[in-house]
Amino acid sequence: MKYNNRNYIIIDASDLGDVNFDEVMETSADTARTSLDGTRVVLKFISQQGQEYPPSIQQINSKSARMTWEETIELMNSAEWTSDEDLI
């Protein structure tokens, strides 16, 4: 799969200001996927050798465990992230 090298995490939206967007694949807070209630965001990144998380993410206490693409897609299809109107 083409996304095997990507990692995904969820953080509190209030922590977005602590993210160095040069370290993740989103370009700004505006491009991060946000939960429907606006309280959580998902970020994707490619781990550098010897680093579990990018440096700015390492310091964020609200971060989830790293997830795979498959786990993230499953989460994004939940009621917390996708409204019934968005489902096709």
N, C-alpha and C positions, 0 to 999 in steps of 0.2 A: 504494500500500500504506500502511496506517495506521502502520507502524513506520519509515517512511523517515527521520524526524527523530531516531531513536534511534541511539546508538553503543554498542558492546559492547567490552569488553576482558577479558582474563584477567590475574589477578595471583596471586602466591603467597599461600596462605592465611595465612602468617606475617606478611604485610603488611596484613592487614585492620584492625589497630589504628591504622593511619595514615590510614584512609579517613574523611573527613567525610561521614557519611551524609545530611547535608542537601544534598550536591552530587550524589548519585546517586539512582537510582530505588528501590534497596533501602532498607529502613528500619533494618536492623541487620545485623550479621554473621550472625545466625541466618536471615535471609531471602535471603541470597546463595546461588546455586546452586554446589555444591561438587563437585569431581571425585570419582569413586568412591574414590580412595585418600586423599582429604582434603587434598591438597597444593595444589590450585589452586581459584580461585573466578572466576566470571564476574560482572561488574558492568555495568549499563546506565546510560546518562546521555544527556542532551540537551546538545549543545555550545552554549555561549554564544558569541555573536559575538566573533570574535577569539581564542577559546580552543580549542586542540586537545583538551585534557583539562581537567577540573575542577582547581582549584588543588591539592587534597590528592592527587589522582592523579598530577599532573605530577611530584611528587617521588618517586614509587615506581619504583624501578629495575626491578622484575620485570614491569612492565606490558607487555602485548603491543601490537601495532599495533591501531588501531581496526578493528572488524569491523562488517559489516552484519548485519541480522537474518538474512538467508539464510545467510551464512557461519557465524553463531553456531548456528543450528539444525542445520546440517550437523555442526558440531563436537559439539554436545550429543547427537547420535545416534551418536557414535563409542563404541567400547568403553571409552574412558577416562572417559566421563561417564554412560553408560547401560548397565546390566547387561542380560543376555539376559532376565532375569525381568521387566524393566520394559517390554520391547518387546511390542507387541500384534500 
